[in-house]
Amino acid sequence: FIKKMIDYDMPMLKAMGVNAIRCFNDVPPRWVEYIYENYGIYTIINNLLGRYGTTVNGVWHAKTDYSDEETRKTLIASQVETARKYKDTNGVLMYMLGNESNYGLEWSGSDIENLPVGERHKAKAVYLYTMFNEAIEESKKVDGERPYGIVNGDTQYIDLIAEHCPSMDVFGSNVYR
C-alpha cells in the first residue's frame, strides 16, 4: 500500500519541480531511499522533539517541559537515535528539529512562574533552544555530514536562537501572514 501511494504521489511532486520533502522521523529509511532512487526527491527528516507531548520514563506528558533534565535527556537521545537511524540512508538531505515548538511552551514550574507574565515564555524558550543546540551537537557526532536546523514558528525569539543555538546550520520558519 505504501509503495502504491508513493508511486502515485511522487510523479506529481516531481512534475511540479519538487526536489525535497519534509517527513517525520518515523518514515522507514527504505522509503526515503526508494523515493530518492526512483524520483530524485530528497527527504528532510524532522524529529518533533516533544512538540506535541512526549513520553519520559514511561509516562506520557501532554505538555513538554524543556526545563526538566530527564525530558531533555530523553529528547536529545531521541534525536541522536534519529541521526543513527538515517545516517547511511541515501536521499536524506538534512535534519530538522521541532515544529513551531516555540508555540508550545506551556508547562509550569516554580523557577518561571514568579516572572512577569511577558517574561515567562521567553525564559521557557531559552530551555527549548539550548536543548535543540545540545541535540544538534550530539547528533553531529553520529552524522556530521548533513546540515541540522530547527522549524520555528515565525521569527519569534530570533535573538535567543542566535544566542543559544549556535550549532544550527539552517533556520526554518513557518510563517502565516
NORVEN-V919228 format. One line per field, one symbol per residue. ss: DSSP state (A for helix, B for strand, O for the rest). phi: phi as a letter, one per 40 degrees, with the letter a starting at -180 (. if undefined). burial: + if it has 9 or more other C-alpha atoms within 8 Angstrom, else -. A space follows every 50 residues. Layout:
ss = ???
phi = ???
burial = ???
This chain:
ss = OAAAAAAAAAAAAAAAOOOBBBBBOOOOAAAAAAAAAAAOOBBBBBBOOO OOOBBBOOBBBOOOOOOOAAAAAAAAAAAAAAAAAAOOOOOBBBBBBOOO AAAOOOOOOAAAAOOOAAAAAAAAAAAAAAAAAAAAAAAAOOOOOOBBBB BBBOOOOAAAAAAAOOOOOBBBBBOOO
phi = .cdcccccccccccccgcbabbbccbccdcccccccccbgbcbccbccfg dbhabbfgbcbcbccccccccddccccccccccccbdbcchccabbbgaf cccbcbcbaccbcccddccccccccccccccdccccdcccccbccbcbab bccfbdgdcccdcbbccccbbbbcbbb
burial = -----+---++-++---+-++-++----+--++++++-++++++++++++ ++++-+----+-+++++---++-+++++++-+++-+--+-++++++++++ ++-++------++------+++++++++++++++++++++-++---++++ ++++-----++--++--+--+-++---
